[in-house]
């Protein structure tokens, strides 16, 4: 947790007029002492005096936290809180108790007949709070109708769509022209209310958190914890945490304390971390406490009063400190740096895939057709070469047969006489076959580099063989 206050100006950053006057007098005395020291020591001790001056002079960048604080206070803060749970768990009452406002005074409850087929809706309430000069623009997103029907299949779908739409709208605003005045409507925290009447998480609870834990910070709340004893509350918390771990659901995890935090801050965060899930109670009434006699916000029972803000009765105080006092900025940072960045990367990847899809498919089809054509050309070339080789082999056998006939007829021993007409025809046929093979092979092998090399080499070899055999026959 950072040491810079976000909502309250601590005494460490608050300066009175007397403190500022004293600090100004001290700086004047230091400057006078340093100038006297530099004049008395002379040039020989100039290095030491310079080092002493640098150690005493304040450059002024230590006021950056104050500048950031003033700028943030002037601009104000936005926070969006979503509450999810079935009707009757005290969601509206708890929100009114947290912010001490009546946000649902104009709500009209429907009849039982209307709630049978009611689907999940999205309702937004806006309120602006002011505390010690710090303005907070709060948006409360309620989801009436969740898990109220007999068939609750996909009742989380409107909530998931709403969160995705807020991410998409923020992404479009970032890509637009007016980027300086972007209004952040992203959901920073989701309070999910768990029924105290069950034995842990129900299937609808597991399904909801499993689908949305990667898009929003989920904080589980055990509603109406005053209906349970202290032992039952402790056992229910253990079962809920066990179910979350078994189903691998990632709820909001508080960050570890920093090394420079004081002991009080560490103890407070340790107590808050031990209370998750929070066992909360809400009340819109102010009653008189039986223990102290003070008028407190609580619930009156025949056996006594349950005080909402009493840490021994419930975790309402720790929930309010966690939500508004210590971890509001961390909830916003995780929404921005984790959930929104994941959505942004997925959105850009899907858009690029849709754009490149037809083009890549066409290129793949074209390359496949080219490969098939090259393969067919290579097969045809090899078949043509084989045919030409068989023809040349037959011509060679014919030449050998003619030579043997000539020698048997008693021709000239030195072979200087004119060849017979049959021998001349054989030579002409061999030469023409070799040339045709070379031409055909070169024409057919134009499909690729392999075909060019093999076809050219084969054609040259066939033509050379035909010419050689013709010469021998002559």
TORKOL-4160 file (C-alpha; in steps of 0.2 Angstrom, whole numbers, padded with zeros to 4 digits, m for minus):
474
<pt num="1" X="0000" Y="0000" Z="0000"/>
<pt num="2" X="0007" Y="0017" Z="m0005"/>
<pt num="3" X="0011" Y="0030" Z="0008"/>
<pt num="4" X="0003" Y="0044" Z="m0002"/>
<pt num="5" X="m0015" Y="0047" Z="0005"/>
<pt num="6" X="m0028" Y="0046" Z="m0008"/>
<pt num="7" X="m0044" Y="0052" Z="0001"/>
<pt num="8" X="m0038" Y="0060" Z="0017"/>
<pt num="9" X="m0023" Y="0072" Z="0020"/>
<pt num="10" X="m0013" Y="0065" Z="0034"/>
<pt num="11" X="m0004" Y="0075" Z="0047"/>
<pt num="12" X="0013" Y="0071" Z="0038"/>
<pt num="13" X="0007" Y="0081" Z="0023"/>
<pt num="14" X="m0002" Y="0095" Z="0032"/>
<pt num="15" X="0008" Y="0110" Z="0036"/>
<pt num="16" X="0003" Y="0124" Z="0047"/>
<pt num="17" X="0009" Y="0142" Z="0045"/>
<pt num="18" X="0020" Y="0141" Z="0060"/>
<pt num="19" X="0029" Y="0125" Z="0053"/>
<pt num="20" X="0031" Y="0133" Z="0036"/>
<pt num="21" X="0039" Y="0149" Z="0044"/>
<pt num="22" X="0051" Y="0138" Z="0055"/>
<pt num="23" X="0057" Y="0128" Z="0039"/>
<pt num="24" X="0059" Y="0145" Z="0030"/>
<pt num="25" X="0070" Y="0152" Z="0044"/>
<pt num="26" X="0080" Y="0136" Z="0045"/>
<pt num="27" X="0084" Y="0137" Z="0026"/>
<pt num="28" X="0089" Y="0155" Z="0028"/>
<pt num="29" X="0101" Y="0151" Z="0042"/>
<pt num="30" X="0108" Y="0136" Z="0032"/>
<pt num="31" X="0112" Y="0147" Z="0018"/>
<pt num="32" X="0120" Y="0160" Z="0029"/>
<pt num="33" X="0131" Y="0147" Z="0037"/>
<pt num="34" X="0136" Y="0139" Z="0020"/>
<pt num="35" X="0141" Y="0156" Z="0013"/>
<pt num="36" X="0151" Y="0161" Z="0028"/>
<pt num="37" X="0160" Y="0144" Z="0028"/>
<pt num="38" X="0164" Y="0146" Z="0010"/>
<pt num="39" X="0172" Y="0163" Z="0012"/>
<pt num="40" X="0182" Y="0158" Z="0027"/>
<pt num="41" X="0190" Y="0142" Z="0020"/>
<pt num="42" X="0195" Y="0150" Z="0004"/>
<pt num="43" X="0199" Y="0141" Z="m0013"/>
<pt num="44" X="0209" Y="0127" Z="m0004"/>
<pt num="45" X="0193" Y="0120" Z="0004"/>
<pt num="46" X="0181" Y="0124" Z="m0010"/>
<pt num="47" X="0178" Y="0105" Z="m0013"/>
<pt num="48" X="0173" Y="0102" Z="0005"/>
<pt num="49" X="0162" Y="0117" Z="0006"/>
<pt num="50" X="0153" Y="0112" Z="m0010"/>
<pt num="51" X="0149" Y="0095" Z="m0004"/>
<pt num="52" X="0142" Y="0103" Z="0012"/>
<pt num="53" X="0131" Y="0114" Z="0002"/>
<pt num="54" X="0124" Y="0100" Z="m0009"/>
<pt num="55" X="0120" Y="0090" Z="0007"/>
<pt num="56" X="0110" Y="0105" Z="0014"/>
<pt num="57" X="0101" Y="0112" Z="m0001"/>
<pt num="58" X="0084" Y="0105" Z="m0005"/>
<pt num="59" X="0080" Y="0105" Z="m0024"/>
<pt num="60" X="0061" Y="0104" Z="m0021"/>
<pt num="61" X="0056" Y="0088" Z="m0030"/>
<pt num="62" X="0050" Y="0081" Z="m0013"/>
<pt num="63" X="0034" Y="0091" Z="m0016"/>
<pt num="64" X="0029" Y="0080" Z="m0030"/>
<pt num="65" X="0017" Y="0070" Z="m0019"/>
<pt num="66" X="0009" Y="0086" Z="m0013"/>
<pt num="67" X="0007" Y="0092" Z="m0032"/>
<pt num="68" X="m0001" Y="0075" Z="m0036"/>
<pt num="69" X="m0012" Y="0076" Z="m0021"/>
<pt num="70" X="m0019" Y="0093" Z="m0026"/>
<pt num="71" X="m0021" Y="0088" Z="m0044"/>
<pt num="72" X="m0031" Y="0072" Z="m0039"/>
<pt num="73" X="m0042" Y="0081" Z="m0027"/>
<pt num="74" X="m0046" Y="0095" Z="m0039"/>
<pt num="75" X="m0050" Y="0082" Z="m0052"/>
<pt num="76" X="m0060" Y="0070" Z="m0041"/>
<pt num="77" X="m0062" Y="0052" Z="m0041"/>
<pt num="78" X="m0073" Y="0039" Z="m0050"/>
<pt num="79" X="m0078" Y="0022" Z="m0043"/>
<pt num="80" X="m0091" Y="0009" Z="m0050"/>
<pt num="81" X="m0097" Y="m0004" Z="m0038"/>
<pt num="82" X="m0108" Y="m0018" Z="m0044"/>
<pt num="83" X="m0119" Y="m0029" Z="m0032"/>
<pt num="84" X="m0125" Y="m0046" Z="m0037"/>
<pt num="85" X="m0136" Y="m0058" Z="m0028"/>
<pt num="86" X="m0154" Y="m0064" Z="m0027"/>
<pt num="87" X="m0168" Y="m0054" Z="m0019"/>
<pt num="88" X="m0170" Y="m0054" Z="m0001"/>
<pt num="89" X="m0151" Y="m0054" Z="0004"/>
<pt num="90" X="m0151" Y="m0036" Z="0009"/>
<pt num="91" X="m0140" Y="m0029" Z="m0005"/>
<pt num="92" X="m0149" Y="m0012" Z="m0005"/>
<pt num="93" X="m0149" Y="m0010" Z="0014"/>
<pt num="94" X="m0130" Y="m0014" Z="0014"/>
<pt num="95" X="m0126" Y="m0001" Z="0001"/>
<pt num="96" X="m0136" Y="0012" Z="0010"/>
<pt num="97" X="m0127" Y="0008" Z="0026"/>
<pt num="98" X="m0110" Y="0009" Z="0018"/>
<pt num="99" X="m0113" Y="0026" Z="0010"/>
<pt num="100" X="m0126" Y="0032" Z="0023"/>
<pt num="101" X="m0137" Y="0037" Z="0009"/>
<pt num="102" X="m0154" Y="0031" Z="0003"/>
<pt num="103" X="m0151" Y="0026" Z="m0015"/>
<pt num="104" X="m0167" Y="0016" Z="m0017"/>
<pt num="105" X="m0180" Y="0026" Z="m0010"/>
<pt num="106" X="m0190" Y="0027" Z="m0027"/>
<pt num="107" X="m0189" Y="0008" Z="m0030"/>
<pt num="108" X="m0205" Y="m0001" Z="m0032"/>
<pt num="109" X="m0205" Y="m0020" Z="m0028"/>
<pt num="110" X="m0215" Y="m0031" Z="m0040"/>
<pt num="111" X="m0227" Y="m0044" Z="m0036"/>
<pt num="112" X="m0223" Y="m0063" Z="m0035"/>
<pt num="113" X="m0232" Y="m0066" Z="m0052"/>
<pt num="114" X="m0220" Y="m0053" Z="m0060"/>
<pt num="115" X="m0205" Y="m0061" Z="m0052"/>
<pt num="116" X="m0208" Y="m0078" Z="m0059"/>
<pt num="117" X="m0203" Y="m0074" Z="m0077"/>
<pt num="118" X="m0192" Y="m0059" Z="m0073"/>
<pt num="119" X="m0175" Y="m0059" Z="m0081"/>
<pt num="120" X="m0159" Y="m0051" Z="m0074"/>
<pt num="121" X="m0159" Y="m0032" Z="m0077"/>
<pt num="122" X="m0146" Y="m0018" Z="m0075"/>
<pt num="123" X="m0150" Y="m0003" Z="m0064"/>
<pt num="124" X="m0137" Y="0011" Z="m0061"/>
<pt num="125" X="m0138" Y="0024" Z="m0047"/>
<pt num="126" X="m0126" Y="0039" Z="m0047"/>
<pt num="127" X="m0121" Y="0049" Z="m0032"/>
<pt num="128" X="m0108" Y="0062" Z="m0028"/>
<pt num="129" X="m0100" Y="0061" Z="m0011"/>
<pt num="130" X="m0089" Y="0075" Z="m0003"/>
<pt num="131" X="m0078" Y="0071" Z="0012"/>
<pt num="132" X="m0065" Y="0084" Z="0018"/>
<pt num="133" X="m0064" Y="0092" Z="0001"/>
<pt num="134" X="m0062" Y="0076" Z="m0009"/>
<pt num="135" X="m0076" Y="0072" Z="m0021"/>
<pt num="136" X="m0081" Y="0054" Z="m0026"/>
<pt num="137" X="m0092" Y="0051" Z="m0040"/>
<pt num="138" X="m0100" Y="0034" Z="m0036"/>
<pt num="139" X="m0109" Y="0023" Z="m0048"/>
<pt num="140" X="m0119" Y="0008" Z="m0040"/>
<pt num="141" X="m0124" Y="m0005" Z="m0053"/>
<pt num="142" X="m0138" Y="m0016" Z="m0046"/>
<pt num="143" X="m0144" Y="m0032" Z="m0054"/>
<pt num="144" X="m0162" Y="m0036" Z="m0049"/>
<pt num="145" X="m0169" Y="m0052" Z="m0055"/>
<pt num="146" X="m0153" Y="m0062" Z="m0053"/>
<pt num="147" X="m0157" Y="m0080" Z="m0048"/>
<pt num="148" X="m0175" Y="m0075" Z="m0044"/>
<pt num="149" X="m0183" Y="m0086" Z="m0058"/>
<pt num="150" X="m0187" Y="m0105" Z="m0058"/>
<pt num="151" X="m0176" Y="m0107" Z="m0073"/>
<pt num="152" X="m0159" Y="m0098" Z="m0069"/>
<pt num="153" X="m0150" Y="m0104" Z="m0084"/>
<pt num="154" X="m0138" Y="m0091" Z="m0090"/>
<pt num="155" X="m0145" Y="m0078" Z="m0078"/>
<pt num="156" X="m0127" Y="m0071" Z="m0077"/>
<pt num="157" X="m0127" Y="m0067" Z="m0096"/>
<pt num="158" X="m0133" Y="m0049" Z="m0095"/>
<pt num="159" X="m0120" Y="m0045" Z="m0081"/>
<pt num="160" X="m0106" Y="m0052" Z="m0092"/>
<pt num="161" X="m0112" Y="m0042" Z="m0107"/>
<pt num="162" X="m0113" Y="m0026" Z="m0097"/>
<pt num="163" X="m0095" Y="m0028" Z="m0091"/>
<pt num="164" X="m0089" Y="m0032" Z="m0109"/>
<pt num="165" X="m0099" Y="m0017" Z="m0116"/>
<pt num="166" X="m0091" Y="m0005" Z="m0103"/>
<pt num="167" X="m0073" Y="m0012" Z="m0108"/>
<pt num="168" X="m0078" Y="m0010" Z="m0127"/>
<pt num="169" X="m0084" Y="0008" Z="m0124"/>
<pt num="170" X="m0068" Y="0013" Z="m0115"/>
<pt num="171" X="m0058" Y="0005" Z="m0129"/>
<pt num="172" X="m0067" Y="0016" Z="m0142"/>
<pt num="173" X="m0065" Y="0031" Z="m0131"/>
<pt num="174" X="m0046" Y="0028" Z="m0131"/>
<pt num="175" X="m0046" Y="0027" Z="m0149"/>
<pt num="176" X="m0056" Y="0042" Z="m0152"/>
<pt num="177" X="m0052" Y="0060" Z="m0154"/>
<pt num="178" X="m0057" Y="0067" Z="m0137"/>
<pt num="179" X="m0045" Y="0056" Z="m0126"/>
<pt num="180" X="m0043" Y="0069" Z="m0112"/>
<pt num="181" X="m0061" Y="0068" Z="m0106"/>
<pt num="182" X="m0064" Y="0049" Z="m0105"/>
<pt num="183" X="m0077" Y="0044" Z="m0092"/>
<pt num="184" X="m0073" Y="0028" Z="m0084"/>
<pt num="185" X="m0088" Y="0017" Z="m0082"/>
<pt num="186" X="m0079" Y="0001" Z="m0080"/>
<pt num="187" X="m0084" Y="m0010" Z="m0065"/>
<pt num="188" X="m0070" Y="m0009" Z="m0052"/>
<pt num="189" X="m0078" Y="m0021" Z="m0039"/>
<pt num="190" X="m0092" Y="m0033" Z="m0038"/>
<pt num="191" X="m0099" Y="m0038" Z="m0021"/>
<pt num="192" X="m0107" Y="m0055" Z="m0023"/>
<pt num="193" X="m0119" Y="m0060" Z="m0010"/>
<pt num="194" X="m0119" Y="m0078" Z="m0004"/>
<pt num="195" X="m0135" Y="m0084" Z="0005"/>
<pt num="196" X="m0132" Y="m0089" Z="0023"/>
<pt num="197" X="m0145" Y="m0103" Z="0022"/>
<pt num="198" X="m0134" Y="m0115" Z="0012"/>
<pt num="199" X="m0119" Y="m0126" Z="0016"/>
<pt num="200" X="m0106" Y="m0117" Z="0006"/>
<pt num="201" X="m0107" Y="m0111" Z="m0013"/>
<pt num="202" X="m0122" Y="m0117" Z="m0023"/>
<pt num="203" X="m0120" Y="m0121" Z="m0042"/>
<pt num="204" X="m0126" Y="m0104" Z="m0047"/>
<pt num="205" X="m0113" Y="m0096" Z="m0036"/>
<pt num="206" X="m0099" Y="m0106" Z="m0043"/>
<pt num="207" X="m0105" Y="m0104" Z="m0061"/>
<pt num="208" X="m0106" Y="m0085" Z="m0060"/>
<pt num="209" X="m0089" Y="m0083" Z="m0052"/>
<pt num="210" X="m0081" Y="m0095" Z="m0063"/>
<pt num="211" X="m0087" Y="m0085" Z="m0079"/>
<pt num="212" X="m0083" Y="m0068" Z="m0072"/>
<pt num="213" X="m0068" Y="m0069" Z="m0061"/>
<pt num="214" X="m0057" Y="m0065" Z="m0075"/>
<pt num="215" X="m0066" Y="m0049" Z="m0079"/>
<pt num="216" X="m0070" Y="m0040" Z="m0063"/>
<pt num="217" X="m0064" Y="m0040" Z="m0045"/>
<pt num="218" X="m0076" Y="m0051" Z="m0035"/>
<pt num="219" X="m0077" Y="m0049" Z="m0016"/>
<pt num="220" X="m0089" Y="m0062" Z="m0008"/>
<pt num="221" X="m0101" Y="m0056" Z="0005"/>
<pt num="222" X="m0110" Y="m0068" Z="0017"/>
<pt num="223" X="m0127" Y="m0059" Z="0018"/>
<pt num="224" X="m0137" Y="m0057" Z="0034"/>
<pt num="225" X="m0124" Y="m0065" Z="0045"/>
<pt num="226" X="m0135" Y="m0060" Z="0060"/>
<pt num="227" X="m0145" Y="m0076" Z="0057"/>
<pt num="228" X="m0130" Y="m0087" Z="0061"/>
<pt num="229" X="m0120" Y="m0089" Z="0077"/>
<pt num="230" X="m0101" Y="m0085" Z="0078"/>
<pt num="231" X="m0097" Y="m0103" Z="0076"/>
<pt num="232" X="m0108" Y="m0105" Z="0061"/>
<pt num="233" X="m0101" Y="m0090" Z="0052"/>
<pt num="234" X="m0083" Y="m0096" Z="0055"/>
<pt num="235" X="m0088" Y="m0114" Z="0048"/>
<pt num="236" X="m0097" Y="m0106" Z="0033"/>
<pt num="237" X="m0082" Y="m0095" Z="0029"/>
<pt num="238" X="m0071" Y="m0110" Z="0029"/>
<pt num="239" X="m0082" Y="m0120" Z="0017"/>
<pt num="240" X="m0084" Y="m0105" Z="0005"/>
<pt num="241" X="m0065" Y="m0103" Z="0004"/>
<pt num="242" X="m0063" Y="m0122" Z="0001"/>
<pt num="243" X="m0076" Y="m0122" Z="m0013"/>
<pt num="244" X="m0067" Y="m0107" Z="m0021"/>
<pt num="245" X="m0050" Y="m0116" Z="m0020"/>
<pt num="246" X="m0058" Y="m0132" Z="m0027"/>
<pt num="247" X="m0066" Y="m0124" Z="m0042"/>
<pt num="248" X="m0051" Y="m0113" Z="m0045"/>
<pt num="249" X="m0060" Y="m0097" Z="m0044"/>
<pt num="250" X="m0049" Y="m0081" Z="m0042"/>
<pt num="251" X="m0057" Y="m0068" Z="m0031"/>
<pt num="252" X="m0049" Y="m0052" Z="m0026"/>
<pt num="253" X="m0033" Y="m0055" Z="m0017"/>
<pt num="254" X="m0026" Y="m0041" Z="m0006"/>
<pt num="255" X="m0008" Y="m0036" Z="m0010"/>
<pt num="256" X="0005" Y="m0039" Z="0002"/>
<pt num="257" X="0010" Y="m0025" Z="0014"/>
<pt num="258" X="0026" Y="m0015" Z="0010"/>
<pt num="259" X="0041" Y="m0015" Z="0020"/>
<pt num="260" X="0040" Y="0003" Z="0024"/>
<pt num="261" X="0022" Y="0002" Z="0031"/>
<pt num="262" X="0020" Y="0004" Z="0050"/>
<pt num="263" X="0015" Y="m0009" Z="0062"/>
<pt num="264" X="m0003" Y="m0002" Z="0064"/>
<pt num="265" X="m0006" Y="m0003" Z="0045"/>
<pt num="266" X="0001" Y="m0021" Z="0044"/>
<pt num="267" X="m0011" Y="m0027" Z="0058"/>
<pt num="268" X="m0026" Y="m0019" Z="0051"/>
<pt num="269" X="m0023" Y="m0027" Z="0033"/>
<pt num="270" X="m0020" Y="m0044" Z="0042"/>
<pt num="271" X="m0036" Y="m0043" Z="0051"/>
<pt num="272" X="m0046" Y="m0038" Z="0035"/>
<pt num="273" X="m0037" Y="m0052" Z="0025"/>
<pt num="274" X="m0043" Y="m0064" Z="0038"/>
<pt num="275" X="m0061" Y="m0058" Z="0037"/>
<pt num="276" X="m0063" Y="m0063" Z="0018"/>
<pt num="277" X="m0077" Y="m0068" Z="0014"/>
<pt num="278" X="m0085" Y="m0053" Z="0024"/>
<pt num="279" X="m0100" Y="m0057" Z="0035"/>
<pt num="280" X="m0110" Y="m0041" Z="0034"/>
<pt num="281" X="m0125" Y="m0034" Z="0041"/>
<pt num="282" X="m0135" Y="m0019" Z="0035"/>
<pt num="283" X="m0148" Y="m0008" Z="0043"/>
<pt num="284" X="m0157" Y="0008" Z="0038"/>
<pt num="285" X="m0163" Y="0011" Z="0056"/>
<pt num="286" X="m0155" Y="0019" Z="0071"/>
<pt num="287" X="m0159" Y="0011" Z="0087"/>
<pt num="288" X="m0153" Y="0013" Z="0105"/>
<pt num="289" X="m0139" Y="0001" Z="0110"/>
<pt num="290" X="m0142" Y="m0010" Z="0126"/>
<pt num="291" X="m0124" Y="m0010" Z="0131"/>
<pt num="292" X="m0119" Y="0008" Z="0129"/>
<pt num="293" X="m0136" Y="0017" Z="0128"/>
<pt num="294" X="m0130" Y="0026" Z="0113"/>
<pt num="295" X="m0140" Y="0027" Z="0097"/>
<pt num="296" X="m0132" Y="0017" Z="0084"/>
<pt num="297" X="m0136" Y="0009" Z="0067"/>
<pt num="298" X="m0142" Y="m0008" Z="0070"/>
<pt num="299" X="m0156" Y="m0021" Z="0070"/>
<pt num="300" X="m0168" Y="m0023" Z="0085"/>
<pt num="301" X="m0172" Y="m0041" Z="0091"/>
<pt num="302" X="m0181" Y="m0048" Z="0106"/>
<pt num="303" X="m0165" Y="m0054" Z="0114"/>
<pt num="304" X="m0155" Y="m0038" Z="0110"/>
<pt num="305" X="m0148" Y="m0026" Z="0097"/>
<pt num="306" X="m0136" Y="m0031" Z="0083"/>
<pt num="307" X="m0125" Y="m0016" Z="0080"/>
<pt num="308" X="m0119" Y="m0014" Z="0062"/>
<pt num="309" X="m0103" Y="m0005" Z="0066"/>
<pt num="310" X="m0098" Y="m0016" Z="0080"/>
<pt num="311" X="m0083" Y="m0027" Z="0075"/>
<pt num="312" X="m0089" Y="m0041" Z="0087"/>
<pt num="313" X="m0106" Y="m0042" Z="0079"/>
<pt num="314" X="m0101" Y="m0042" Z="0060"/>
<pt num="315" X="m0087" Y="m0037" Z="0048"/>
<pt num="316" X="m0096" Y="m0022" Z="0041"/>
<pt num="317" X="m0083" Y="m0010" Z="0048"/>
<pt num="318" X="m0068" Y="m0019" Z="0040"/>
<pt num="319" X="m0078" Y="m0020" Z="0024"/>
<pt num="320" X="m0080" Y="m0002" Z="0023"/>
<pt num="321" X="m0062" Y="0002" Z="0028"/>
<pt num="322" X="m0057" Y="m0011" Z="0014"/>
<pt num="323" X="m0068" Y="m0004" Z="0001"/>
<pt num="324" X="m0067" Y="0015" Z="0004"/>
<pt num="325" X="m0052" Y="0018" Z="0015"/>
<pt num="326" X="m0037" Y="0007" Z="0010"/>
<pt num="327" X="m0040" Y="m0003" Z="m0006"/>
<pt num="328" X="m0051" Y="0007" Z="m0018"/>
<pt num="329" X="m0036" Y="0013" Z="m0028"/>
<pt num="330" X="m0029" Y="m0005" Z="m0029"/>
<pt num="331" X="m0046" Y="m0011" Z="m0036"/>
<pt num="332" X="m0046" Y="0002" Z="m0049"/>
<pt num="333" X="m0028" Y="m0002" Z="m0054"/>
<pt num="334" X="m0031" Y="m0020" Z="m0056"/>
<pt num="335" X="m0046" Y="m0017" Z="m0066"/>
<pt num="336" X="m0036" Y="m0006" Z="m0078"/>
<pt num="337" X="m0020" Y="m0016" Z="m0078"/>
<pt num="338" X="m0026" Y="m0034" Z="m0078"/>
<pt num="339" X="m0045" Y="m0036" Z="m0083"/>
<pt num="340" X="m0045" Y="m0022" Z="m0096"/>
<pt num="341" X="m0029" Y="m0026" Z="m0103"/>
<pt num="342" X="m0034" Y="m0044" Z="m0105"/>
<pt num="343" X="m0050" Y="m0039" Z="m0114"/>
<pt num="344" X="m0041" Y="m0026" Z="m0125"/>
<pt num="345" X="m0028" Y="m0040" Z="m0131"/>
<pt num="346" X="m0042" Y="m0052" Z="m0134"/>
<pt num="347" X="m0052" Y="m0039" Z="m0144"/>
<pt num="348" X="m0038" Y="m0034" Z="m0155"/>
<pt num="349" X="m0033" Y="m0052" Z="m0158"/>
<pt num="350" X="m0050" Y="m0056" Z="m0164"/>
<pt num="351" X="m0052" Y="m0041" Z="m0175"/>
<pt num="352" X="m0035" Y="m0044" Z="m0183"/>
<pt num="353" X="m0040" Y="m0062" Z="m0186"/>
<pt num="354" X="m0057" Y="m0057" Z="m0194"/>
<pt num="355" X="m0048" Y="m0045" Z="m0206"/>
<pt num="356" X="m0034" Y="m0057" Z="m0211"/>
<pt num="357" X="m0045" Y="m0073" Z="m0212"/>
<pt num="358" X="m0052" Y="m0072" Z="m0230"/>
<pt num="359" X="m0035" Y="m0066" Z="m0237"/>
<pt num="360" X="m0025" Y="m0080" Z="m0228"/>
<pt num="361" X="m0038" Y="m0092" Z="m0234"/>
<pt num="362" X="m0036" Y="m0086" Z="m0252"/>
<pt num="363" X="m0017" Y="m0087" Z="m0251"/>
<pt num="364" X="m0017" Y="m0104" Z="m0244"/>
<pt num="365" X="m0029" Y="m0110" Z="m0258"/>
<pt num="366" X="m0018" Y="m0102" Z="m0271"/>
<pt num="367" X="m0002" Y="m0110" Z="m0264"/>
<pt num="368" X="m0011" Y="m0127" Z="m0263"/>
<pt num="369" X="m0016" Y="m0126" Z="m0282"/>
<pt num="370" X="0001" Y="m0121" Z="m0287"/>
<pt num="371" X="0009" Y="m0136" Z="m0278"/>
<pt num="372" X="m0003" Y="m0147" Z="m0286"/>
<pt num="373" X="0001" Y="m0140" Z="m0303"/>
<pt num="374" X="0019" Y="m0142" Z="m0300"/>
<pt num="375" X="0017" Y="m0160" Z="m0294"/>
<pt num="376" X="0007" Y="m0165" Z="m0309"/>
<pt num="377" X="0019" Y="m0156" Z="m0321"/>
<pt num="378" X="0033" Y="m0166" Z="m0313"/>
<pt num="379" X="0024" Y="m0183" Z="m0314"/>
<pt num="380" X="0020" Y="m0179" Z="m0333"/>
<pt num="381" X="0038" Y="m0175" Z="m0336"/>
<pt num="382" X="0044" Y="m0191" Z="m0329"/>
<pt num="383" X="0032" Y="m0201" Z="m0339"/>
<pt num="384" X="0037" Y="m0192" Z="m0355"/>
<pt num="385" X="0055" Y="m0195" Z="m0352"/>
<pt num="386" X="0052" Y="m0214" Z="m0349"/>
<pt num="387" X="0043" Y="m0215" Z="m0365"/>
<pt num="388" X="0057" Y="m0206" Z="m0375"/>
<pt num="389" X="0070" Y="m0217" Z="m0366"/>
<pt num="390" X="0060" Y="m0233" Z="m0372"/>
<pt num="391" X="0059" Y="m0226" Z="m0390"/>
<pt num="392" X="0078" Y="m0222" Z="m0390"/>
<pt num="393" X="0082" Y="m0240" Z="m0383"/>
<pt num="394" X="0071" Y="m0247" Z="m0398"/>
<pt num="395" X="0081" Y="m0237" Z="m0410"/>
<pt num="396" X="0097" Y="m0243" Z="m0403"/>
<pt num="397" X="0092" Y="m0261" Z="m0405"/>
<pt num="398" X="0087" Y="m0257" Z="m0423"/>
<pt num="399" X="0104" Y="m0249" Z="m0427"/>
<pt num="400" X="0113" Y="m0264" Z="m0419"/>
<pt num="401" X="0102" Y="m0276" Z="m0430"/>
<pt num="402" X="0106" Y="m0266" Z="m0445"/>
<pt num="403" X="0124" Y="m0266" Z="m0442"/>
<pt num="404" X="0124" Y="m0285" Z="m0439"/>
<pt num="405" X="0115" Y="m0287" Z="m0455"/>
<pt num="406" X="0128" Y="m0276" Z="m0464"/>
<pt num="407" X="0142" Y="m0285" Z="m0457"/>
<pt num="408" X="0135" Y="m0302" Z="m0462"/>
<pt num="409" X="0132" Y="m0296" Z="m0480"/>
<pt num="410" X="0151" Y="m0293" Z="m0482"/>
<pt num="411" X="0151" Y="m0274" Z="m0483"/>
<pt num="412" X="0167" Y="m0263" Z="m0483"/>
<pt num="413" X="0178" Y="m0268" Z="m0468"/>
<pt num="414" X="0183" Y="m0250" Z="m0464"/>
<pt num="415" X="0165" Y="m0244" Z="m0466"/>
<pt num="416" X="0170" Y="m0230" Z="m0478"/>
<pt num="417" X="0156" Y="m0234" Z="m0491"/>
<pt num="418" X="0140" Y="m0225" Z="m0491"/>
<pt num="419" X="0127" Y="m0231" Z="m0478"/>
<pt num="420" X="0112" Y="m0240" Z="m0484"/>
<pt num="421" X="0095" Y="m0232" Z="m0485"/>
<pt num="422" X="0089" Y="m0242" Z="m0470"/>
<pt num="423" X="0104" Y="m0236" Z="m0459"/>
<pt num="424" X="0101" Y="m0218" Z="m0465"/>
<pt num="425" X="0083" Y="m0219" Z="m0460"/>
<pt num="426" X="0087" Y="m0226" Z="m0443"/>
<pt num="427" X="0100" Y="m0212" Z="m0440"/>
<pt num="428" X="0087" Y="m0199" Z="m0445"/>
<pt num="429" X="0074" Y="m0207" Z="m0434"/>
<pt num="430" X="0086" Y="m0208" Z="m0419"/>
<pt num="431" X="0091" Y="m0190" Z="m0421"/>
<pt num="432" X="0073" Y="m0184" Z="m0423"/>
<pt num="433" X="0068" Y="m0194" Z="m0407"/>
<pt num="434" X="0082" Y="m0186" Z="m0397"/>
<pt num="435" X="0078" Y="m0169" Z="m0402"/>
<pt num="436" X="0059" Y="m0171" Z="m0399"/>
<pt num="437" X="0063" Y="m0178" Z="m0382"/>
<pt num="438" X="0073" Y="m0163" Z="m0377"/>
<pt num="439" X="0060" Y="m0151" Z="m0384"/>
<pt num="440" X="0046" Y="m0159" Z="m0375"/>
<pt num="441" X="0055" Y="m0161" Z="m0359"/>
<pt num="442" X="0060" Y="m0143" Z="m0359"/>
<pt num="443" X="0042" Y="m0137" Z="m0363"/>
<pt num="444" X="0034" Y="m0148" Z="m0350"/>
<pt num="445" X="0046" Y="m0145" Z="m0335"/>
<pt num="446" X="0042" Y="m0126" Z="m0334"/>
<pt num="447" X="0031" Y="m0129" Z="m0318"/>
<pt num="448" X="0045" Y="m0127" Z="m0306"/>
<pt num="449" X="0064" Y="m0127" Z="m0302"/>
<pt num="450" X="0065" Y="m0145" Z="m0300"/>
<pt num="451" X="0056" Y="m0149" Z="m0316"/>
<pt num="452" X="0068" Y="m0136" Z="m0326"/>
<pt num="453" X="0084" Y="m0144" Z="m0320"/>
<pt num="454" X="0078" Y="m0162" Z="m0322"/>
<pt num="455" X="0069" Y="m0159" Z="m0339"/>
<pt num="456" X="0084" Y="m0149" Z="m0346"/>
<pt num="457" X="0097" Y="m0162" Z="m0340"/>
<pt num="458" X="0086" Y="m0177" Z="m0347"/>
<pt num="459" X="0083" Y="m0168" Z="m0364"/>
<pt num="460" X="0101" Y="m0165" Z="m0366"/>
<pt num="461" X="0106" Y="m0183" Z="m0362"/>
<pt num="462" X="0093" Y="m0189" Z="m0374"/>
<pt num="463" X="0098" Y="m0178" Z="m0388"/>
<pt num="464" X="0116" Y="m0182" Z="m0385"/>
<pt num="465" X="0113" Y="m0201" Z="m0385"/>
<pt num="466" X="0103" Y="m0199" Z="m0401"/>
<pt num="467" X="0117" Y="m0190" Z="m0410"/>
<pt num="468" X="0130" Y="m0202" Z="m0404"/>
<pt num="469" X="0121" Y="m0217" Z="m0410"/>
<pt num="470" X="0118" Y="m0209" Z="m0426"/>
<pt num="471" X="0136" Y="m0206" Z="m0429"/>
<pt num="472" X="0141" Y="m0224" Z="m0424"/>
<pt num="473" X="0128" Y="m0230" Z="m0436"/>
<pt num="474" X="0135" Y="m0219" Z="m0450"/>
